[in-house]
Amino acid sequence: MDFGLSEEQQQLKISAREFLADKCSTAAVRKAMASDDGRAPELEREIAKLGWTGLIVPEKFGGAGLGMLDMAVILEEQGYAAMPGPFLFSSAIAADALARGGSDELNRKWLGAIADGSAAGTIAIVEDSDSLSPADLATVAKKEGASARISGVKMFVPYGAAADFIVVAARSGGLDAALYVVDAKAAGVRVTALQNLDQTRRVARVEFDGAVAAPLAGGAKLYSRTLDIGAVAIAADSLGGIERALDMAVDYSKVREQFGKPIGSFQALKHAAAEILSEFEPGRALLWYAAYAQDAAPDAASRTASMAKARLCDVYMRGADRAVLMHGGIGFTWEHDIHLWFKRARFNEAYFGSPAYHRECVAQLGDY
């Protein structure tokens, strides 16, 4: 049995790395970081032309209709490039929620726009409690005919100030959570930009004051799946990120000399590089299976998603820290690019649940 990527997925991975190496250099990333909205419009247009934005969008809404494993391949390469922009939150997480729970009318409006690159969405879950548990959500949805009205405050909403629509988690009576779609320009929506350590991404505080929302079918089950998709997406970005941090550290150790020798010849740095590699490489198969399980093995989906998120975000955090140390003093400066991945690792560690949270999820799902 072949547990690797298919030939088509391997080609997708190679072409994505080549494209991003050309179009998403660190200079391009820094340019987006310096912009008002943190986006790279030209890059986003090129990505839409390649069909990435519609990768998991069903064909009837203008997408390719592929699965989460294909998306994970793309997200891994975007993590390698530290690509800025709302792609992960829009074309992976929000698009999956719409495809699973949206009406045809809603999906024609938003999924088609995601696929052709004319609109971007985001996901709003976390609140002041910093909890993913439905019982801890204070945002509520009151039914009003076929729609609902959302009231509450969401924190750290990725690209909340730039999104065209927001997929919002809220409670509608009881302790279970459901998902709703809110037009970001609708009355009753107020967005406040927040400062973020990871400047390759932008986050915002979003207040909903009776904003009209369209409910997504699936209720608590869809909410749970969206958490799993988010965990897998962040894990994929983390895998690409730690691979890039290691490559940068190794390349630097080959050219930086000390005592007349490249520092890469010293045993301490060899061991540091080997430890990073030995930690993240086994996580590759874990990620691929977790992504595959989202579409093909629903009984294993939640458990493998939490395993991938916990493992790869832990590895990314530790590995990026070691990679900075391998650069010596220059690694701590704003001028060196390694800090882009170091800070991104910190964002990934916390977003959609910490490693400790997901290890607890694995334990509970395994009846420990």
Number of C-alpha atoms within 10 A of each C-alpha: 3 5 8 12 15 11 9 10 16 14 12 17 20 14 14 21 19 13 15 18 15 10 18 20 14 17 11 16 23 18 15 21 20 13 10 9 17 22 23 20 11 9 17 19 14 14 20 17 14 14 16 25 31 29 25 25 26 21 14 13 21 18 21 17 15 15 19 25 24 22 24 27 24 26 29 27 29 24 25 24 23 25 26 25 25 23 23 26 24 27 24 28 26 28 31 24 24 23 20 16 20 23 15 14 9 17 21 15 13 25 33 23 20 29 27 21 21 14 18 26 31 28 28 25 24 25 20 12 11 17 15 19 14 20 12 17 24 18 22 22 27 17 15 10 6 8 16 21 20 29 20 18 22 26 20 24 26 25 28 29 21 23 20 21 21 26 27 29 28 27 23 18 10 8 13 17 27 22 32 29 28 24 18 23 15 14 13 15 20 18 20 14 18 15 10 14 13 19 19 22 21 26 23 22 21 23 19 23 15 17 21 24 24 21 24 23 18 16 19 17 13 20 25 18 21 22 19 23 27 24 29 35 30 28 35 32 29 35 28 25 31 32 21 21 26 23 16 17 24 20 13 18 21 13 12 14 13 11 6 7 12 14 21 22 13 12 10 12 20 15 12 19 21 12 13 21 17 12 17 22 15 12 20 18 15 19 27 22 22 32 30 20 21 22 13 14 14 12 10 15 21 24 21 26 30 30 24 31 36 24 23 34 30 22 25 30 22 16 27 28 20 20 28 24 16 24 21 13 9 14 19 15 11 10 9 13 19 24 20 22 28 26 19 23 28 17 21 25 24 15 17 26 22 19 23 16 16 23 19 16 20 19 13 11 13 9 7 8
